[in-house]
Amino acid sequence: MSNNNVTKTKARHIVNISGGKDSSALAIYLSKRDFWRKQLGKPVKEPAEKIDAEYVFCDTKEELPETYDYLKSLEAYLGKPIVRLADDRGFKHWLQVYGNYLPAPNMRWCTRQLKLKPFEEYVGDDLVYSYVGIRGDEPRDGYISKKSNIVPIFPFKEDGIVREDVIRILNESGAGLPSYYEWRTRSGCYFCFFQRKSEWVGLLERHLKIFRVTLTA
């Protein structure tokens, strides 16, 4: 799993769920890793280590209603609660701290302050294996903690799980895709700067009240 010289039995195993398809599929995949390897026709070098996983969701308090609904259904499948982590001061507090400078691709303070820091506080100084849902067909490592006690693990990369496999995991498990994928391409805040113009239209059509709040914020 890792080259770190640590005692695995003393480590915590945490799956950070964003409410999106990849991290949700990862949680399902890890709950029965050997089964899904076989189901998807992936080579198995050795049986998967059985882990007692914790599931967490870093809540910006600016998520779509569909995200919260999906987390509840995912909890039912996993048979475990998904711990909600949040900075109770919220997005507007940090917006003021950053001089009303909105998050941008080169300045993702929203991810750092509202997702990464609450997770690091939850972990503390414990040794943690943090399971990340980046797929085998993605040439990136993601926005992860740099703390030495948090060891990132990439099961989808290790097992060659690609987008098509993720969709199969969600469909065949019965979890399905979060309903916002009908009009949106990603999880995250409803006003995320990564959104396309068509997704703003989708927000207008499905969540008029939230859309209006975004315009007047």
C-alpha positions in Angstrom: 0.0 0.0 0.0 2.8 2.4 0.9 6.5 2.5 1.4 6.2 4.3 4.7 7.7 2.4 7.6 4.6 2.5 9.8 2.5 0.0 11.7 -0.6 -0.2 9.6 -2.8 -1.4 12.5 -2.3 1.9 14.3 -3.3 3.9 11.2 -6.7 5.4 10.4 -8.1 4.7 6.9 -10.2 7.6 5.7 -12.2 8.1 2.4 -12.9 11.7 1.8 -16.2 11.9 -0.2 -16.9 15.0 -2.2 -20.4 14.1 -3.3 -19.2 13.5 -6.8 -19.1 10.3 -8.8 -15.4 9.3 -8.4 -15.1 9.6 -4.6 -18.5 8.0 -4.2 -17.5 5.1 -6.4 -14.3 4.8 -4.5 -16.1 4.3 -1.2 -18.2 1.6 -2.8 -15.2 0.0 -4.4 -13.2 -0.2 -1.3 -16.0 -1.7 0.7 -15.7 -4.8 -1.6 -12.5 -4.3 -3.5 -11.8 -7.9 -4.5 -15.4 -8.3 -5.7 -15.2 -5.2 -7.9 -11.8 -6.1 -9.2 -13.3 -9.4 -10.5 -16.5 -7.7 -11.7 -14.5 -5.2 -13.7 -12.0 -7.7 -15.0 -9.0 -6.1 -13.3 -5.9 -8.2 -12.6 -5.5 -9.1 -8.9 -1.9 -9.6 -7.7 -2.9 -10.2 -4.1 -6.1 -10.1 -2.0 -7.1 -6.6 -0.9 -6.2 -5.6 2.7 -9.4 -5.4 4.8 -9.7 -1.9 6.2 -12.0 -0.3 8.7 -12.7 2.8 6.7 -14.0 6.1 8.0 -16.0 8.3 5.6 -15.9 12.1 5.7 -17.5 14.9 3.8 -16.0 18.4 4.0 -19.1 20.6 3.8 -18.6 24.1 2.5 -22.2 24.8 3.5 -22.6 26.0 -0.1 -23.4 22.7 -1.7 -26.4 21.7 -3.9 -29.4 20.1 -2.2 -28.9 17.1 -4.5 -25.5 16.6 -2.9 -26.9 16.3 0.6 -29.6 13.9 -0.6 -27.0 11.7 -2.4 -24.8 11.5 0.8 -27.8 10.1 2.7 -28.4 7.3 0.1 -24.6 6.6 0.1 -24.7 6.2 3.9 -27.4 3.6 3.5 -25.4 1.6 1.1 -22.1 1.8 3.1 -23.9 1.0 6.4 -21.8 3.7 8.1 -22.3 7.4 8.7 -20.4 9.9 6.6 -18.9 12.4 9.1 -19.6 16.0 8.1 -16.6 18.4 8.6 -17.0 22.1 8.2 -15.6 25.5 9.1 -18.6 27.0 10.8 -17.5 30.5 9.8 -18.4 29.7 6.3 -17.5 30.9 2.8 -18.5 34.6 3.4 -16.0 34.8 6.3 -13.1 33.7 4.2 -14.2 35.8 1.3 -13.8 38.9 3.6 -10.5 37.5 4.8 -9.2 37.4 1.2 -10.4 40.9 0.5 -13.5 39.8 -1.5 -11.1 38.1 -3.9 -13.2 35.2 -5.3 -11.6 31.8 -5.7 -9.9 31.1 -9.0 -7.9 28.2 -10.5 -4.6 29.9 -9.4 -6.0 30.9 -6.0 -8.2 28.0 -4.7 -8.5 29.3 -1.1 -12.0 27.8 -0.9 -10.6 24.3 -1.2 -7.8 25.1 1.3 -9.9 26.8 3.9 -13.2 25.0 3.7 -12.1 21.4 2.8 -8.4 20.8 3.4 -8.1 22.5 6.8 -11.2 21.0 8.4 -9.9 17.6 7.3 -6.5 18.2 8.8 -8.0 19.3 12.0 -10.2 16.2 12.1 -7.1 14.0 11.6 -4.9 15.8 14.0 -1.5 14.1 14.5 -2.9 10.6 13.8 -1.3 8.5 11.1 -3.9 8.4 8.3 -4.1 6.7 5.0 -6.2 9.0 2.9 -7.9 7.3 0.0 -8.2 9.5 -3.0 -10.6 8.9 -5.9 -8.5 10.0 -8.8 -8.8 7.5 -11.7 -6.3 5.7 -13.7 -7.1 7.7 -16.8 -6.5 11.1 -15.0 -3.0 12.6 -15.3 -3.1 14.4 -12.0 -2.7 13.8 -8.2 -5.3 16.2 -6.9 -5.4 18.8 -4.2 -4.1 16.9 -1.2 -2.6 17.5 2.2 1.1 18.0 2.5 1.2 16.9 6.2 3.6 14.1 6.7 1.2 12.0 8.8 -1.4 12.0 6.0 -0.4 9.4 3.4 -2.4 9.6 0.1 -3.5 6.3 -1.4 -4.8 6.1 -5.0 -6.7 2.7 -5.4 -8.2 3.6 -8.8 -4.7 4.3 -10.2 -3.3 1.2 -8.6 -6.1 -1.0 -10.1 -6.4 0.8 -13.4 -10.0 2.0 -12.8 -11.1 4.5 -15.5 -14.2 6.6 -16.0 -16.2 3.7 -17.6 -15.5 1.5 -14.6 -16.6 4.3 -12.2 -20.0 4.5 -14.0 -20.3 0.7 -13.8 -19.6 0.7 -10.1 -22.2 3.3 -9.4 -24.8 1.7 -11.7 -24.3 -1.9 -10.7 -24.2 -1.1 -7.0 -27.5 0.6 -7.3 -26.2 3.9 -6.0 -26.3 5.6 -9.5 -25.0 9.0 -10.3 -25.9 12.0 -8.2 -29.0 13.7 -9.8 -27.1 16.9 -10.5 -25.2 15.2 -13.2 -28.3 15.6 -15.3 -27.2 19.2 -15.8 -23.8 19.6 -14.2 -20.4 18.0 -14.8 -18.9 18.2 -11.3 -19.5 18.3 -7.6 -18.8 21.4 -5.5 -20.3 24.7 -4.5 -23.3 25.8 -6.6 -21.3 28.9 -7.6 -18.0 27.1 -8.4 -15.7 29.1 -10.7 -15.1 25.8 -12.7 -18.8 25.9 -13.8 -19.7 26.2 -17.5 -22.2 28.7 -18.8 -24.7 25.9 -19.4 -24.4 24.9 -15.8 -25.3 28.4 -14.6 -28.4 28.0 -16.8 -29.1 24.7 -15.1 -28.8 26.3 -11.7 -31.3 29.0 -12.9 -33.8 26.4 -14.1 -33.6 24.1 -11.1 -32.7 26.3 -8.2 -34.0 29.8 -8.9 -33.8 30.9 -5.2 -30.1 29.8 -5.0 -29.4 31.4 -8.3 -30.8 34.7 -7.1 -28.8 34.5 -3.8 -25.7 34.0 -5.9 -26.4 37.1 -7.9 -26.9 39.3 -4.9 -24.1 37.8 -2.7 
